[in-house]
Amino acid sequence: MDDLYKAKLILNDIFVFDEDGDMEKCKLEVKNHPLAWDFSPNGDDEWTYMLNRFSYLDLLDRAYKETSDEVYINKGLYFINNWIDNVKLEPSKMTRTLDTGMRIYHFINFISHRKIDDEIFMEKFRKSLMEQIYFLKNHYIEKYDLSNWGLVQVIAIAVAGIYFNNKEMYDKSIDKLKDMLTIQYIDDSSIHWEKCIGYHNFMLLWLLRLSDFEKSHGYEISFKENIKSIAKTTKLTSDLSYKQINNGDSDLTDIRFLIRRYEDIFEEKIVCEKYKLFENYGLYVEKNSNSYLSCYNQSMSSNHTHADFTHFNYQNKKLKILDGGRYTYKEGKDRKYFKLFSHNNLVIDGISSMGYVSSWQTNYYPIINPIYVKKDKNTFVEMSYFDDNRNIFVKRRIFYLKEGDLIVFDQVKCSGNHQVKMELLAEGINRKNFLTNKQYMLEDGGYFSPEYNKLDSCLKVKISENFTDTYTQCMVFGNVEDYEFVKVKRNKEYLSDKQALAIRNKNEIIVNVFEEITDSPRVFNVEGIKFHARAIVLNGQQDLDIYR
């Protein structure tokens, strides 16, 4: 949406929240007149929170720079003055500490770009800033040390320290941020612990805002190495279209604005790896020129966590496998669906292995095993978990072939009679690029959330089957005309699909052995090639790539 178009809407008290970095976007054009700071047009408090964060001051500033029309500056000053006059600094929807931190920054950033001659207003403005800072300090709680809320608040106070030329305020904030970065970032301080890439990138934005303010006011930039490491993760965890992984409460946000901002501030390009296992986070990512894979199998972190254990996203030039996203924070069936069932993991008996109580409360989570990755000619990924509440074990093994195709093997172990379901959301999927050994339905009617408050339609693959004790399946994503299923032999007898599955293409045979073999002989045979392994790619009798 065009900047001037949106800025002109704001002149008439019509708000659209879709700034780069707006966490809960809303592209509805909503009139809020007469101006009310506790207003929400749709029953979602997130709209009210966005209103009180004041990110639209950046938009008004850009409109002024483009047109030199003071009407945009005057409107921003009007909003600031109106908020100071009408909102009491006491806990409410208008003064949450997260939003107060954002508001302090946006107030300062807007005012510091220009000389304001109205000293009465400026005195009121400075007084309000200090009152808001004291409000944050008085309402700071220990859990913020481990939260994106805490980082934003402390960054805002650091910026205020620069603005007021208050060295003590700035130095104490920087010291506090050093501790928080140590606590909140894992895997070589490269990724945020909350296990939602959206919040990882949100934190990068705020660290860049601090860096930009420091640099423009002659301060040495803090946390250069931390930010560089975090930014490399941001770049790696975006797909071929530069959209961030939307695991947990994340959207398919285009991250290029963050990359540009980093490169403008630090005057260097971001060079990142092509693949990385974030072991403590529970994430594996690999990006090639023509395809992309991300897999997550994460232990519980914050309540932004979804029931997305063993989920994978995959993209090539024609096909994209999707995560459902988050869509809303409002309590209700949509929130429950997107947290529990909008992923391509296997669901047993229609019940998620994550205990959902409410939007922000979870009472059970399965035991997550670490992701295992081995890279050779191809990439092999294994993810598994155990639902000890229902005695269910689930394992997913993925072969990401050097040509870019994807082979997925799934196994469920659960004593008794059960039903398994899988719904895989995708764009561009068809019977020429998807193959499975199971009966399935490919239908319209799928939907996912690319950003907060927005739904897009997509295709959906549905697999459903009753089973006793053990269930297995295989899925292939690629040019399926090149593939055919073949049988695995042991002791001259074919193994069942519950024991082992194999599929061949023009160059190789991909084999997965599900069950441990406890008696002799332990030699397997596929198409005359002998081997012993649990996960292997057969290129010939003397060319065996063992992955497990």
DRENZATOR-291601 format. One record per residue (C-alpha): x, y, z; residue in three letters; residue number from 0. Coordinates in nm, 4 decimals. Layout:
N
east	north	up	rest	nr
X	Y	Z	ALA	NUM
...
***
This chain:
548
east	north	up	rest	nr
0.0000	0.0000	0.0000	MET	0
0.1393	0.3397	-0.1008	ASP	1
0.2904	0.5561	0.1760	ASP	2
0.1158	0.8783	0.0714	LEU	3
-0.2165	0.7016	0.0388	TYR	4
-0.1874	0.5671	0.3940	LYS	5
-0.0577	0.8977	0.5293	ALA	6
-0.3552	1.0828	0.3812	LYS	7
-0.5862	0.8326	0.5475	LEU	8
-0.4218	0.9079	0.8810	ILE	9
-0.4850	1.2811	0.8311	LEU	10
-0.8530	1.1823	0.8523	ASN	11
-0.8016	0.9530	1.1543	ASP	12
-0.8227	0.6416	0.9361	ILE	13
-0.5667	0.3832	1.0443	PHE	14
-0.4052	0.0957	0.8524	VAL	15
-0.1433	-0.1067	1.0383	PHE	16
0.0964	-0.2554	0.7848	ASP	17
0.4320	-0.0910	0.8516	GLU	18
0.7408	-0.3086	0.8129	ASP	19
0.7848	-0.4571	1.1583	GLY	20
0.4214	-0.4222	1.2670	ASP	21
0.3699	-0.7466	1.4544	MET	22
-0.0098	-0.7675	1.4394	GLU	23
-0.0947	-0.6195	1.1032	LYS	24
-0.4435	-0.5069	1.0086	CYS	25
-0.4981	-0.3766	0.6569	LYS	26
-0.8554	-0.2723	0.7231	LEU	27
-0.9022	0.1016	0.6768	GLU	28
-1.0537	0.1898	1.0129	VAL	29
-1.1815	0.5349	1.1071	LYS	30
-1.1201	0.6230	1.4718	ASN	31
-1.2974	0.9566	1.5121	HIS	32
-1.3456	1.1128	1.7526	PRO	33
-1.0072	0.9756	1.8535	LEU	34
-1.0307	0.7113	2.1271	ALA	35
-0.7161	0.5366	2.2480	TRP	36
-0.9054	0.2319	2.3814	ASP	37
-1.0948	0.1775	2.0551	PHE	38
-1.1036	-0.1550	1.8676	SER	39
-1.3125	-0.2035	1.5530	PRO	40
-1.3165	-0.5826	1.5520	ASN	41
-1.3137	-0.6990	1.9132	GLY	42
-0.9422	-0.7795	1.8922	ASP	43
-0.7356	-0.6009	2.1552	ASP	44
-0.4320	-0.6308	1.9272	GLU	45
-0.5751	-0.3433	1.7187	TRP	46
-0.5819	-0.1258	2.0304	THR	47
-0.2261	-0.2250	2.1152	TYR	48
-0.1118	-0.1319	1.7635	MET	49
-0.2830	0.2077	1.7937	LEU	50
-0.0960	0.2844	2.1141	ASN	51
0.2439	0.1798	1.9764	ARG	52
0.2573	0.4777	1.7356	PHE	53
0.4501	0.3092	1.4531	SER	54
0.2470	0.5262	1.2134	TYR	55
0.4612	0.8233	1.3194	LEU	56
0.7311	0.6740	1.0951	ASP	57
0.4836	0.6809	0.8066	LEU	58
0.3977	1.0467	0.8686	LEU	59
0.7687	1.1285	0.8816	ASP	60
0.8264	0.9605	0.5429	ARG	61
0.5279	1.1435	0.3928	ALA	62
0.6724	1.4754	0.5101	TYR	63
1.0140	1.3953	0.3619	LYS	64
0.8494	1.3101	0.0304	GLU	65
0.6209	1.6153	0.0133	THR	66
0.7694	1.8766	0.2537	SER	67
0.4107	1.9338	0.3653	ASP	68
0.3984	2.0282	0.7351	GLU	69
0.0478	1.8842	0.7628	VAL	70
0.2000	1.5390	0.8246	TYR	71
0.4267	1.6642	1.1037	ILE	72
0.1427	1.8557	1.2634	ASN	73
-0.0767	1.5471	1.2599	LYS	74
0.1936	1.3451	1.4350	GLY	75
0.2340	1.6164	1.6986	LEU	76
-0.1431	1.6213	1.7425	TYR	77
-0.1503	1.2459	1.8089	PHE	78
0.1315	1.2700	2.0639	ILE	79
-0.0307	1.5624	2.2417	ASN	80
-0.3727	1.3963	2.2424	ASN	81
-0.2339	1.0740	2.3876	TRP	82
-0.0478	1.2583	2.6658	ILE	83
-0.3597	1.4566	2.7544	ASP	84
-0.6058	1.1679	2.7510	ASN	85
-0.4333	0.8489	2.8650	VAL	86
-0.3590	0.7862	3.2304	LYS	87
-0.0388	0.5983	3.3067	LEU	88
-0.1995	0.3095	3.4858	GLU	89
-0.2306	-0.0522	3.3694	PRO	90
-0.4776	-0.0763	3.0802	SER	91
-0.5070	-0.1795	2.7153	LYS	92
-0.3489	0.1557	2.6281	MET	93
-0.0393	0.1241	2.8464	THR	94
0.0893	-0.2327	2.8326	ARG	95
0.4610	-0.2250	2.9046	THR	96
0.5542	-0.3729	2.5648	LEU	97
0.3531	-0.1053	2.3854	ASP	98
0.4843	0.1656	2.6166	THR	99
0.8405	0.0739	2.5219	GLY	100
0.7505	0.0972	2.1531	MET	101
0.5690	0.4264	2.2053	ARG	102
0.8663	0.5836	2.3859	ILE	103
1.0909	0.4946	2.0925	TYR	104
0.8480	0.6218	1.8262	HIS	105
0.7829	0.9448	2.0197	PHE	106
1.1566	1.0129	2.0440	ILE	107
1.2353	0.9077	1.6878	ASN	108
0.9670	1.1389	1.5497	PHE	109
1.0586	1.4420	1.7605	ILE	110
1.4366	1.4059	1.7389	SER	111
1.4311	1.4504	1.3610	HIS	112
1.3187	1.8120	1.3839	ARG	113
1.3260	2.1307	1.5865	LYS	114
0.9995	2.2031	1.7663	ILE	115
0.9628	2.5691	1.8651	ASP	116
0.6636	2.5165	2.0939	ASP	117
0.8439	2.4987	2.4287	GLU	118
0.5211	2.4365	2.6227	ILE	119
0.4592	2.1261	2.4152	PHE	120
0.8224	2.0163	2.4445	MET	121
0.8153	2.0454	2.8208	GLU	122
0.4991	1.8351	2.8316	LYS	123
0.6598	1.5867	2.5927	PHE	124
0.9778	1.5457	2.7997	ARG	125
0.7760	1.5109	3.1195	LYS	126
0.5577	1.2420	2.9617	SER	127
0.8619	1.0490	2.8425	LEU	128
1.0087	1.0401	3.1919	MET	129
0.6746	0.9380	3.3394	GLU	130
0.6485	0.6539	3.0883	GLN	131
1.0030	0.5417	3.1705	ILE	132
0.9216	0.5375	3.5422	TYR	133
0.6030	0.3478	3.4583	PHE	134
0.8119	0.0798	3.2860	LEU	135
1.0549	0.0564	3.5767	LYS	136
0.7722	0.0319	3.8319	ASN	137
0.5976	-0.2448	3.6389	HIS	138
0.9000	-0.4474	3.5312	TYR	139
0.8789	-0.8122	3.6383	ILE	140
1.1431	-1.0857	3.6355	GLU	141
0.9946	-1.2827	3.3462	LYS	142
1.0714	-0.9880	3.1140	TYR	143
1.4402	-1.0827	3.1429	ASP	144
1.3523	-1.3796	2.9180	LEU	145
1.0999	-1.2018	2.6967	SER	146
1.0804	-0.9895	2.3847	ASN	147
0.8777	-0.7540	2.6047	TRP	148
1.1820	-0.6920	2.8218	GLY	149
1.4202	-0.6279	2.5309	LEU	150
1.1897	-0.3680	2.3763	VAL	151
1.1410	-0.1859	2.7064	GLN	152
1.5118	-0.1684	2.7859	VAL	153
1.6006	-0.0646	2.4305	ILE	154
1.3469	0.2178	2.4592	ALA	155
1.5071	0.3389	2.7825	ILE	156
1.8534	0.3217	2.6210	ALA	157
1.7260	0.5379	2.3342	VAL	158
1.5766	0.7773	2.5889	ALA	159
1.9158	0.7927	2.7622	GLY	160
2.0719	0.9098	2.4355	ILE	161
1.7888	1.1568	2.3729	TYR	162
1.8166	1.3108	2.7210	PHE	163
2.1977	1.2904	2.7120	ASN	164
2.1681	1.0904	3.0332	ASN	165
2.4785	0.8716	3.0421	LYS	166
2.3720	0.6807	3.3527	GLU	167
2.0347	0.5887	3.2004	MET	168
2.2013	0.4743	2.8789	TYR	169
2.4855	0.2795	3.0437	ASP	170
2.2536	0.0949	3.2820	LYS	171
2.0263	0.0006	2.9925	SER	172
2.3166	-0.1321	2.7860	ILE	173
2.4419	-0.3365	3.0822	ASP	174
2.0932	-0.4784	3.1278	LYS	175
2.0696	-0.5617	2.7570	LEU	176
2.4015	-0.7500	2.7743	LYS	177
2.2534	-0.9780	3.0387	ASP	178
1.9290	-1.0212	2.8468	MET	179
2.1010	-1.1111	2.5204	LEU	180
2.3018	-1.3760	2.7056	THR	181
1.9847	-1.5240	2.8549	ILE	182
1.7566	-1.4997	2.5531	GLN	183
1.9742	-1.6178	2.2633	TYR	184
2.0777	-1.9792	2.2101	ILE	185
2.2799	-2.1850	1.9601	ASP	186
2.5906	-1.9658	1.9660	ASP	187
2.3754	-1.6613	2.0463	SER	188
2.2303	-1.6747	1.6956	SER	189
1.8581	-1.7344	1.7498	ILE	190
1.5904	-1.6262	1.9979	HIS	191
1.4807	-1.8792	2.2586	TRP	192
1.1039	-1.8258	2.2098	GLU	193
1.1244	-2.0515	1.9029	LYS	194
0.9191	-1.8304	1.6753	CYS	195
1.1158	-1.6839	1.3871	ILE	196
0.8742	-1.3914	1.3800	GLY	197
0.9839	-1.2875	1.7278	TYR	198
1.3490	-1.3517	1.6439	HIS	199
1.3148	-1.1023	1.3581	ASN	200
1.1102	-0.8639	1.5716	PHE	201
1.4019	-0.8511	1.8142	MET	202
1.6473	-0.7938	1.5302	LEU	203
1.4401	-0.4944	1.4207	LEU	204
1.4569	-0.3415	1.7684	TRP	205
1.8284	-0.4030	1.8022	LEU	206
1.8760	-0.2352	1.4634	LEU	207
1.6657	0.0594	1.5793	ARG	208
1.8956	0.0960	1.8789	LEU	209
2.2034	0.0699	1.6531	SER	210
2.0664	0.3273	1.4113	ASP	211
1.9898	0.5726	1.6932	PHE	212
2.3335	0.5193	1.8464	GLU	213
2.5093	0.5727	1.5145	LYS	214
2.3099	0.8839	1.4197	SER	215
2.3867	1.0442	1.7584	HIS	216
2.7604	0.9725	1.7535	GLY	217
2.7582	0.6746	1.9897	TYR	218
2.9528	0.3571	1.9297	GLU	219
2.7152	0.0849	1.8184	ILE	220
2.6506	-0.1755	2.0881	SER	221
2.6262	-0.5507	2.0222	PHE	222
2.7722	-0.5525	1.6697	LYS	223
2.8710	-0.9186	1.6790	GLU	224
2.5432	-1.0269	1.8402	ASN	225
2.3422	-0.8446	1.5768	ILE	226
2.5528	-0.9839	1.2937	LYS	227
2.4926	-1.3397	1.4157	SER	228
2.1199	-1.2746	1.4604	ILE	229
2.0922	-1.1172	1.1140	ALA	230
2.2638	-1.4163	0.9517	LYS	231
1.9961	-1.6377	1.1048	THR	232
1.7266	-1.4047	0.9718	THR	233
1.8626	-1.4391	0.6196	LYS	234
1.9088	-1.8170	0.6397	LEU	235
1.5605	-1.8785	0.7812	THR	236
1.3859	-1.7095	0.4908	SER	237
1.2644	-1.9100	0.1927	ASP	238
1.3281	-1.8648	-0.1797	LEU	239
1.0833	-1.5708	-0.1762	SER	240
1.2574	-1.4069	0.1238	TYR	241
0.9635	-1.4934	0.3511	LYS	242
1.0496	-1.5891	0.7092	GLN	243
0.9657	-1.9351	0.8406	ILE	244
0.6285	-1.8975	1.0074	ASN	245
0.6715	-2.1549	1.2818	ASN	246
0.4860	-2.0901	1.6043	GLY	247
0.3230	-1.7479	1.6228	ASP	248
0.4946	-1.6159	1.3102	SER	249
0.3848	-1.4785	0.9740	ASP	250
0.5252	-1.5143	0.6220	LEU	251
0.6903	-1.1737	0.6529	THR	252
0.9267	-1.0539	0.3814	ASP	253
1.2585	-1.0026	0.5642	ILE	254
1.4351	-0.7906	0.3025	ARG	255
1.3619	-0.4676	0.4896	PHE	256
1.5652	-0.6056	0.7812	LEU	257
1.8542	-0.7060	0.5550	ILE	258
1.8565	-0.3610	0.3924	ARG	259
1.8495	-0.1887	0.7270	ARG	260
2.1361	-0.3982	0.8602	TYR	261
2.3452	-0.3301	0.5508	GLU	262
2.2706	0.0435	0.5635	ASP	263
2.3757	0.0699	0.9285	ILE	264
2.6794	-0.1578	0.9229	PHE	265
2.7806	-0.0925	0.5614	GLU	266
2.8423	-0.4599	0.4890	GLU	267
2.6601	-0.7506	0.3274	LYS	268
2.5215	-1.0386	0.5297	ILE	269
2.6868	-1.3647	0.4303	VAL	270
2.5296	-1.6713	0.5878	CYS	271
2.5640	-2.0465	0.5703	GLU	272
2.3626	-2.2554	0.3248	LYS	273
2.2482	-2.4871	0.6015	TYR	274
2.2474	-2.5026	0.9794	LYS	275
2.1158	-2.7167	1.2621	LEU	276
1.9955	-2.5030	1.5524	PHE	277
2.0184	-2.7875	1.7979	GLU	278
1.8831	-2.6212	2.1118	ASN	279
1.6093	-2.4426	1.9186	TYR	280
1.5001	-2.7625	1.7397	GLY	281
1.5322	-2.6356	1.3830	LEU	282
1.7162	-2.7439	1.0708	TYR	283
1.7326	-2.5176	0.7664	VAL	284
1.8903	-2.5681	0.4262	GLU	285
1.8690	-2.3253	0.1350	LYS	286
1.9840	-2.4037	-0.2167	ASN	287
1.9451	-2.2089	-0.5397	SER	288
1.6370	-2.4025	-0.6514	ASN	289
1.4883	-2.5472	-0.3336	SER	290
1.4512	-2.4863	0.0383	TYR	291
1.3848	-2.7025	0.3444	LEU	292
1.3116	-2.6213	0.7059	SER	293
1.2205	-2.8783	0.9710	CYS	294
1.1257	-2.8139	1.3303	TYR	295
1.0943	-3.0340	1.6325	ASN	296
1.0972	-2.8082	1.9325	GLN	297
1.0607	-2.8489	2.3036	SER	298
0.8183	-2.6171	2.4794	MET	299
0.9303	-2.2570	2.5176	SER	300
0.6852	-1.9688	2.5533	SER	301
0.3125	-1.9878	2.4799	ASN	302
0.3887	-1.8727	2.1261	HIS	303
0.4771	-2.2401	2.0700	THR	304
0.2531	-2.4463	1.8398	HIS	305
0.1986	-2.8229	1.8182	ALA	306
0.4234	-2.8313	1.5110	ASP	307
0.6686	-3.1021	1.6193	PHE	308
0.8156	-3.2867	1.3132	THR	309
0.6588	-3.0341	1.0723	HIS	310
0.8550	-2.9413	0.7601	PHE	311
0.8359	-2.6586	0.5063	ASN	312
0.9633	-2.7259	0.1566	TYR	313
0.9848	-2.5138	-0.1540	GLN	314
1.1051	-2.5557	-0.5085	ASN	315
1.0295	-2.3509	-0.8186	LYS	316
0.6850	-2.5083	-0.8665	LYS	317
0.5764	-2.6280	-0.5225	LEU	318
0.5540	-2.4868	-0.1716	LYS	319
0.4662	-2.6843	0.1431	ILE	320
0.3185	-2.4505	0.4030	LEU	321
0.2779	-2.4005	0.7745	ASP	322
-0.0649	-2.2647	0.8625	GLY	323
0.0736	-1.9646	1.0541	GLY	324
-0.1000	-1.7939	1.3464	ARG	325
-0.3856	-1.5728	1.2081	TYR	326
-0.5158	-1.4476	1.5431	THR	327
-0.4571	-1.4223	1.9174	TYR	328
-0.8298	-1.3991	1.9911	LYS	329
-0.9631	-1.6886	2.1953	GLU	330
-1.1729	-1.9263	1.9880	GLY	331
-1.1760	-2.2095	1.7362	LYS	332
-0.9449	-2.0304	1.4897	ASP	333
-0.6741	-1.9829	1.7507	ARG	334
-0.7014	-2.3470	1.8571	LYS	335
-0.6902	-2.4741	1.4979	TYR	336
-0.3824	-2.2743	1.3992	PHE	337
-0.1930	-2.3708	1.7150	LYS	338
-0.2763	-2.7420	1.7018	LEU	339
-0.3774	-2.8635	1.3571	PHE	340
-0.2429	-2.6379	1.0800	SER	341
0.0804	-2.8362	1.0398	HIS	342
0.1749	-3.1474	0.8417	ASN	343
0.2633	-3.3690	1.1361	ASN	344
0.0566	-3.6819	1.2077	LEU	345
-0.2404	-3.6502	1.4435	VAL	346
-0.3552	-3.9643	1.6254	ILE	347
-0.7245	-4.0170	1.7052	ASP	348
-0.7995	-3.6524	1.6305	GLY	349
-0.6160	-3.5360	1.9430	ILE	350
-0.3065	-3.3184	1.9437	SER	351
-0.0093	-3.4232	2.1575	SER	352
0.0003	-3.0659	2.2894	MET	353
-0.2426	-2.9991	2.5717	GLY	354
-0.4331	-2.6848	2.4740	TYR	355
-0.6130	-2.5019	2.7551	VAL	356
-0.6460	-2.1564	2.6012	SER	357
-0.4684	-1.9173	2.3692	SER	358
-0.1952	-1.8557	2.6273	TRP	359
-0.2058	-2.1694	2.8393	GLN	360
-0.0740	-2.5202	2.7729	THR	361
-0.0967	-2.8086	3.0193	ASN	362
0.0901	-3.0825	2.8348	TYR	363
0.3691	-3.1213	2.5801	TYR	364
0.5346	-3.4381	2.4501	PRO	365
0.8946	-3.5416	2.5073	ILE	366
1.0923	-3.4055	2.2136	ILE	367
1.4025	-3.5821	2.0882	ASN	368
1.6852	-3.3748	1.9380	PRO	369
1.6918	-3.3386	1.5609	ILE	370
1.9505	-3.5653	1.4008	TYR	371
2.1122	-3.4432	1.0780	VAL	372
2.3700	-3.6057	0.8553	LYS	373
2.5017	-3.4497	0.5360	LYS	374
2.6723	-3.6536	0.2670	ASP	375
2.5822	-3.6410	-0.1001	LYS	376
2.2287	-3.5810	0.0266	ASN	377
2.0875	-3.4455	0.3529	THR	378
1.9169	-3.6721	0.6057	PHE	379
1.7004	-3.5372	0.8887	VAL	380
1.5373	-3.7402	1.1664	GLU	381
1.2804	-3.5979	1.4082	MET	382
1.0818	-3.7835	1.6731	SER	383
0.8808	-3.7379	1.9903	TYR	384
0.7056	-3.9448	2.2554	PHE	385
0.3615	-3.8590	2.3880	ASP	386
0.3909	-4.0226	2.7303	ASP	387
0.0353	-3.9194	2.8139	ASN	388
-0.0992	-4.1632	2.5503	ARG	389
0.2082	-4.3835	2.4865	ASN	390
0.2503	-4.2683	2.1276	ILE	391
0.5871	-4.2601	1.9525	PHE	392
0.6188	-4.0715	1.6239	VAL	393
0.9242	-4.0592	1.3982	LYS	394
0.9767	-3.8692	1.0732	ARG	395
1.2800	-3.9242	0.8507	ARG	396
1.3513	-3.6937	0.5581	ILE	397
1.5896	-3.7383	0.2670	PHE	398
1.6628	-3.4056	0.0960	TYR	399
1.8246	-3.5241	-0.2240	LEU	400
2.1078	-3.3422	-0.3948	LYS	401
1.8814	-3.2746	-0.6945	GLU	402
1.6351	-3.0961	-0.4630	GLY	403
1.3629	-3.3631	-0.4355	ASP	404
1.2258	-3.4586	-0.0934	LEU	405
1.1452	-3.8074	0.0396	ILE	406
0.9592	-3.8296	0.3732	VAL	407
0.9096	-4.1465	0.5788	PHE	408
0.6704	-4.1457	0.8765	ASP	409
0.6172	-4.4004	1.1513	GLN	410
0.3722	-4.4167	1.4436	VAL	411
0.3924	-4.6723	1.7265	LYS	412
0.0858	-4.6910	1.9485	CYS	413
-0.0564	-5.0119	2.0953	SER	414
-0.4157	-5.0900	1.9956	GLY	415
-0.6556	-4.9652	1.7310	ASN	416
-0.6242	-4.6023	1.6234	HIS	417
-0.6775	-4.3553	1.3437	GLN	418
-0.4040	-4.1380	1.1920	VAL	419
-0.4684	-3.8175	1.0002	LYS	420
-0.2383	-3.5824	0.8151	MET	421
-0.3336	-3.2607	0.6389	GLU	422
-0.0596	-3.1035	0.4297	LEU	423
-0.1140	-2.7454	0.3123	LEU	424
0.0524	-2.6527	-0.0147	ALA	425
0.0647	-2.4281	-0.3181	GLU	426
0.1318	-2.5759	-0.6615	GLY	427
0.0974	-2.9373	-0.5517	ILE	428
-0.0427	-3.1893	-0.8006	ASN	429
-0.0172	-3.5527	-0.8980	ARG	430
0.2906	-3.4816	-1.1074	LYS	431
0.4982	-3.3539	-0.8147	ASN	432
0.3511	-3.5522	-0.5231	PHE	433
0.3491	-3.9288	-0.4676	LEU	434
0.2645	-4.1434	-0.1675	THR	435
0.2083	-4.5123	-0.0969	ASN	436
-0.1210	-4.4228	0.0747	LYS	437
-0.4680	-4.3371	-0.0467	GLN	438
-0.5090	-3.9607	-0.0315	TYR	439
-0.7322	-3.6724	-0.1304	MET	440
-0.6004	-3.3608	-0.3036	LEU	441
-0.8552	-3.0849	-0.2743	GLU	442
-0.9239	-2.7151	-0.2674	ASP	443
-1.0447	-2.5683	0.0583	GLY	444
-0.7174	-2.5424	0.2449	GLY	445
-0.6230	-2.2114	0.4008	TYR	446
-0.3265	-2.0577	0.5754	PHE	447
-0.2410	-1.7249	0.7349	SER	448
0.0419	-1.5328	0.5657	PRO	449
0.0088	-1.2543	0.8212	GLU	450
-0.1955	-1.1605	1.1253	TYR	451
-0.5646	-1.1012	1.0418	ASN	452
-0.5334	-1.2479	0.6930	LYS	453
-0.6280	-1.5822	0.5367	LEU	454
-0.5236	-1.7106	0.1940	ASP	455
-0.6560	-2.0199	0.0186	SER	456
-0.4359	-2.3129	-0.0786	CYS	457
-0.4518	-2.6797	-0.1721	LEU	458
-0.4690	-2.9547	0.0866	LYS	459
-0.3503	-3.3172	0.0841	VAL	460
-0.5480	-3.5360	0.3253	LYS	461
-0.4422	-3.8806	0.4401	ILE	462
-0.6547	-4.0765	0.6885	SER	463
-0.6242	-4.4410	0.7861	GLU	464
-0.7154	-4.6752	1.0675	ASN	465
-0.4299	-4.8893	1.1997	PHE	466
-0.3364	-5.1354	1.4711	THR	467
-0.0172	-5.0858	1.6723	ASP	468
0.2006	-4.9467	1.3895	THR	469
0.1509	-4.7092	1.0974	TYR	470
0.3996	-4.6117	0.8269	THR	471
0.3885	-4.3980	0.5144	GLN	472
0.6141	-4.2448	0.2509	CYS	473
0.5735	-3.9197	0.0575	MET	474
0.7725	-3.7953	-0.2412	VAL	475
0.7941	-3.4328	-0.3560	PHE	476
0.9548	-3.3862	-0.6963	GLY	477
0.9139	-3.5189	-1.0504	ASN	478
0.7215	-3.8304	-0.9479	VAL	479
0.7384	-3.9835	-1.2961	GLU	480
1.0988	-4.0663	-1.2058	ASP	481
1.0010	-4.2656	-0.8934	TYR	482
0.8605	-4.6072	-0.8175	GLU	483
0.8235	-4.8016	-0.4947	PHE	484
1.0301	-5.1203	-0.4607	VAL	485
1.0408	-5.3929	-0.1978	LYS	486
1.3044	-5.4621	0.0692	VAL	487
1.4094	-5.8250	0.1254	LYS	488
1.5586	-5.9982	0.4267	ARG	489
1.6396	-6.3687	0.4292	ASN	490
1.4874	-6.3988	0.0801	LYS	491
1.1496	-6.2720	0.2017	GLU	492
0.9942	-5.9322	0.1374	TYR	493
0.9499	-5.7118	0.4404	LEU	494
0.6122	-5.5495	0.4991	SER	495
0.5613	-5.1754	0.4584	ASP	496
0.5442	-5.1521	0.8364	LYS	497
0.8980	-5.2894	0.8530	GLN	498
1.0668	-5.1115	0.5629	ALA	499
0.9926	-4.8952	0.2587	LEU	500
1.2071	-4.8183	-0.0433	ALA	501
1.1645	-4.6016	-0.3500	ILE	502
1.3873	-4.5685	-0.6527	ARG	503
1.4537	-4.3003	-0.9107	ASN	504
1.6765	-4.3008	-1.2178	LYS	505
1.9951	-4.2700	-1.0137	ASN	506
1.9456	-4.4261	-0.6716	GLU	507
1.7297	-4.6189	-0.4283	ILE	508
1.6226	-4.4553	-0.1021	ILE	509
1.5544	-4.7033	0.1768	VAL	510
1.4099	-4.6620	0.5238	ASN	511
1.3964	-4.9517	0.7720	VAL	512
1.1380	-4.8723	1.0384	PHE	513
1.1761	-5.1702	1.2722	GLU	514
1.4847	-5.2864	1.4587	GLU	515
1.5928	-5.6341	1.3448	ILE	516
1.6650	-5.8516	1.6469	THR	517
1.7506	-6.1834	1.4823	ASP	518
1.9862	-6.3054	1.2093	SER	519
2.0409	-6.2544	0.9263	PRO	520
2.0554	-5.8753	0.9423	ARG	521
2.1454	-5.8300	0.5765	VAL	522
1.8905	-5.6434	0.3631	PHE	523
1.8551	-5.6607	-0.0124	ASN	524
1.6931	-5.4210	-0.2584	VAL	525
1.7141	-5.4881	-0.6308	GLU	526
2.0139	-5.7124	-0.5709	GLY	527
2.2090	-5.4580	-0.3624	ILE	528
2.2944	-5.5833	-0.0126	LYS	529
2.3363	-5.3587	0.2894	PHE	530
2.2803	-5.3153	0.6604	HIS	531
2.1442	-4.9771	0.7723	ALA	532
1.8269	-4.8106	0.8919	ARG	533
1.8347	-4.5183	0.6484	ALA	534
2.0430	-4.5424	0.3324	ILE	535
2.0755	-4.4324	-0.0288	VAL	536
2.1894	-4.7085	-0.2647	LEU	537
2.3875	-4.5963	-0.5674	ASN	538
2.5378	-4.9406	-0.6353	GLY	539
2.6793	-5.2310	-0.4377	GLN	540
3.0050	-5.0452	-0.3789	GLN	541
2.8451	-4.7028	-0.3371	ASP	542
2.6319	-4.7008	-0.0218	LEU	543
2.5465	-4.3732	0.1561	ASP	544
2.4505	-4.4710	0.5103	ILE	545
2.2655	-4.2033	0.7094	TYR	546
2.1376	-4.4013	1.0071	ARG	547
***
